[in-house]
């Protein structure tokens, strides 16, 4: 999927298409399925990836920490349950940590409120991963997860390289960005006011690196669940409320 998109983007430089029309051309010529709602406020793109169907959706934000419109990408890879990792821009992580702290201290809560976005609950539950191996990643991103060894392996390689590269273009303005491996799926969220083929291509480059890294780790994990998390993850069972892509499908 990704090589075809990159080839189309290279050929399409200089075209006069603008806005969502350009995205429709980009997606269609790359062999993807493109759909737009009647009001033009949302589009959905579906494409084959790793033997499954990748879903890319742009429209009004479904998260309070993202203002305006967002881009969402989801792919079900049937990953092992132990691979539960969250990466986000450091500025967003610091803001959510502050909001989480304020909410729980002011309300004197002693248990996790399941109505809060899952990303906020992760900040209160799971350890952070040491990113000192890459100064750009350490300065611009935060990563945490159930298993820090798996989390480190996921981000230390092509995915980390793509994330670092994204700070020069896609995330140069430090907009809210989240990348998650959860319940066998990969998710991406990005605040994106004006989608265009170049931005979508850059998002797919990051997402593709996350996919490849996750699949490689999945193939290396021993059978029998030796790497499965111990206590502290029972609240991560699937529910409609918890789905990181909750909202219109």
N, C-alpha and C positions, 0 to 999 in steps of 0.2 A: 504493500500500500504506500508506504512512505517514499520509496524511490520514485514511484509514478507521480506523486504530488510534487516532489522536488523538480522533476523534469518538466512538468507542466508549468510550474512557477517560473523557471528559467526562461521558457519559451514565451511566457505571457508578459514579460516586462515591456512596458511601453504601450500596452493596450489601453483603450479609452474607457473600458468598463469601470463603473464606480459602484460603491456601496454593496448592497446585497446581491445585485445583479452580477457583479464580478465574482462573488463567492459562489453563486449558482453555476456560472461557467466553469470556474476552477474545479468545483466538486464533480460536475457532470463529466467534464473531459477527463478527469482522473478515474472515472468508472464508479463513482460513489452515488448513493441515492440522496437526493436533496429535496427537502420539503419546507415550505414556508407557510405560516398561518395567514389567514385572510387579512389581518390587519398589518402584516409585515413587521410585527413586533417580536417575532421569534422564528428561528429556523432550526431544523434538525438535519444532520448529515449522518448517514450510516455507511460503513465500509467494512470489508473483511479484514481481519487482523489476527494473526496467530491462530487461525482456524476458527475464530469466533467473530462476532459482529461488534465492531466499535461504534459507539454512539457519541456524537458531538452535538451539543445543543447550546444555542445562544438565546438569551432573553432576559427578562427581569430577574434580579437576584433572588435567590431563595435563602440567603444567609444575611443576618443583620450586620455582619462585619464587612460585607461587600456592598458598596453603594451603587445604585443604578443598575446596569446590566452586567451579566457575567457569562463567561464561557464555561461549559461543563463537558467533560469527557468521561466516559465510563466504558470499561471492558471487563467482562467476566472471564477469568482465566482458570478458575477452579484451583486457586493457589492453596497451599497448606495453611491451616488455621494459625500456625505459629508466626506466619509472615504478616504481622500487623504493625505497620510503620506509618508515621506521619511526618511530612516535610512541609515547611511553610517559610515565607519570608520572615526574617528576624523581626522586622518592625511590627508585623502582624502578630507574631508570637508574643512579643512584649506587651502589645495592646490587649490581647486576649488574656494573658496572665494577670494583668492589672484588673481587668473587668471581672475575671473569675475570683480573684482575691477579694475585691470589693463586694461582690455579690454574696459570697459565702460568709464573710466576716460581718457585714451589715445585717444579714438575715439570720446570723447565728446558726447556719446549717451545719449538720454533722454527717449528712449523707449526700451522695451525688444526686442532683435533680435531673431526672431523665428527660425533662422537657428542654434542657439546654442543648445547644448544638454539640454533636459528638466531639468535634474538634476541641471544644472548651473542656469537656470532661477528660479527654486524653491528657491535657495539660496538668490536671489534678491527679492523674492516676499513674502515669508511666514515666520512666527515667529518660533524661535527655542523652543523646549520643554525642560523643566527643568528636568534633569536626576539625581539630587542630592540625590534621594532616593536610588541610587545604585552607589557606588564609582567606581566599575569596568566599568559600562556602561558610567558613566560621564567622565571617563578618556579615554575610548577607542572609544566611538561612539558619533555621533551627530544625533539628530532627529528633524525634523520640519514638519509642516503640515498646512493645511487650518484651521483646528479646533484643538486647542491645547488640549482640554479636551479629544477628541477622540484619538488624538495621544498619550497622556499619558496613556489612558486606553489600547491602543493596545500594547504598549511596556512594561507596568508594570505588569508582570506576567510571564507565561511560555515562552513567546517570549524573554523577557528580560533575563530570566535565560539561555536560549539557546544561546543568543548572548554573554553573559558573559562567558559561557562555551567555546564558539568557540575561545576565545582569548587564550586558553590554547593549542589548536591544529590547527584547520582549519585556524584561523587568527593570529596565533602566530607570523608570520613574517610580520604582518601589511600590507598585500597586499590590493589593492583597492577592496572594497566590497560595494554593494548597494542593498537595499531592499526597494521596493516601493509598495504602494497600490494606484492605479490610474485607473479611468474610469472603476470601477467594477472588475479590475484584480489585481493580485499580480505578481510582477516581482522580480527576483534576478539576480544580476551580480557579478561575482567574477573573478579576475585575477587568472588564473590557467594554468600553463605551462605544467604540467604533471598530467592529470587526473588519478585517481585510484578509486577502489570501496570504500575505506575508506573515501576519501575526498568527493565523491558524496553522500555517506550515511550521513556524517556530514552536508553537505549542505541541504539535504532533512530533517534532523532533525530541522534545523533552519526554513526552509520553512514551514514545517508541523506545527510548533508552530505559525508561522505567520498566516497560514490558519485558525487554530482553534481559535485564538484570534479574527481574523477578522469576522469569522462566528458568534462567540458569541456576538460581538458588534453589528453586523447586526441584530441579533435576538432581541436585547434589544432596538434598536432604534425605536422611536415612528413613526407612520405613519403620513404622511402629511408634512414631511420634516422640522420639527422644528429645527433639527440640521444642516440643510443645510448651507453652507458658504454664506456669504453676498456678498459684492463686491470683485473683485480682482481675480476671477477664470474664467472669460469668455474666456480667452485665452487658457484654457485647453481643448477646444473642440477637439474631435478626428480628426486626420489627418494622412496621411501616413508619413508625415515628422516627426510628433511628437511621433510615436509609439516607446516606449522604447526598443522594440525588432526589430527595423527596420532592414531589411536585408533579407537573405534567410529564408524561412519558412520551 
